[in-house]
């Protein structure tokens, strides 16, 4: 067993096996059946390139063998920072076949994040695109490698330089190892098969171990609830590595059904409309900000979008007005609100829910053995209809973050319930309604930003004495970051100066503050702590006044 991994307790594992949730097959074994059963069907489309299930099986076998040859072993941790492209999907299934563990990094992550992922996981390998916009990855990865002895393999999607392997060459070059090298690998389905990333409130990300058993079930049950079948077509423009696009039901769930997945590298509305029309896309995954952009694009009326059956929205709460407008513009599509966490628990609104339930709630759990408790500050269950913190456990919800026993002692109850930090109440229908959060997070278009992480960086600025970052409402993104700062005596600071300073800290750009407010002092609570609630109310009122 991987040191630092927290397994499911034996009695719960036995129950989940007995109920058929866990099949005790690795993802490699699960998908071996899929590739054989649906061999002649189209599995993956990226631009003009398409792969049948049989072709995807063959090409991922070949890459897996070549990855073994360059030194990647079962249980090795691999950090891929790739855009949405066919190569990403091929890499994912190749890693599945050798039992290596991908870490769900994003192409927008930079040195601060990538170096943390490598250090926390002891990763042996980074796979990265040569350039993303004007950013070159190789110099950054070289610095990460210089600081982490575990990192020995560098693979680039692009032109390789000294010390790098070409991902495209590893995909295309006929393997010298025999196919038996893969069949000889024994992968324990109770081991981690991927590390998803937490939206934790501290500056240090937490690694979420998902096992072969629980991740396969996660995707299968989600596919059933979302009514995926062999004729379904999924368009993916959200980052593949995120839990929703990859597994809820995502690539995994659609392929378990023999369906078709179309990947695309940007979220430009006209390009998305073109792909929906061309491939008769039935399912689309969005965050609310993206759907708002789509339904407000004037080109929406120029395309036949009638193939769309379901638009799955995650990441943050969607306003009912956006769903109602979508229904008017794309009447064939059901906008399905859902609440999901990379840690496990999934809640989906169902198509047959009453209208008020569809508009007001985030759904209900997808499995009868998803155990949910809403609790107060003392850990006591609240009365029905009252707001409490969501705690949960179940057949696909983790029992501990990787390698942080002290943190786990705070985040999990003695009987194994995960303390999510999300505040919810139960609707009269039995569905759940998101009521806020205890976590100090800013939800920018579905990307969770740790306020503490950004505050710690801002405090490094020589002009800043104190700082508090709060979410401010935004019509497109839901929330953006507003930084309230107390300046040192005689100092001045502009937003541009602050952003330029923070860019030197090499963080993902979506984390940068988008408004700066200077104050002489912070409001405090009755306990003497900075009242972020008061600051949030202040910026909300200020924005409303500015826009009136």
Buried (B, 14 or more C-beta within 10 A) or exposed (E): EBEBBBBBEEEBBEBBBEEEBBBEBBBBBBBBEBBEEBBEBBBBBBEEEBBBBBBBBEBBBBBBBBBBBEEBEBBBBBBBBBBBBBBBBBBBBBBBBBBBBBBBBBBBBBBBBBBBBBBBBBBBBBBBBBBBEEEBBBEBBBBBBEEBEBBBBBBBBBEBEEEBBBBBEBBEBEBEBEEEBBEEBEBBBBBBBBBBBBBBBEBBBBBBBBBBBBBBBBBBBBBBBBBBEEEBBBBBBBBBBBBBBBBBBBBBBBBBBBBBBBBBBEBEBEEBBBBBBEBBBBBBBBBBBBBBBBBEBEEBEEBEBEBBBBBBBBBBBBEBEBBEBBBEBBEEBBBBBBBBBBBBBBBBBBEEBEEEBBBBBBBBBBBEBBBBBBBEEEBEEBEEEEBBBBBBBBBBBBBBBBBBEEBBEEBBEEEBBBBBBBBBBBBEBEBBBBBEBBBBBBBBBBBBBBBBBBBBBBEEBEBBEBBBBBBBBBEEBBBBBBBBBBBEEEEEBEBEEBBEBBEEBBBBEBBBBBBBBBBEEBBEEEEEEBBBEBBBEBBBEBBEEEEE
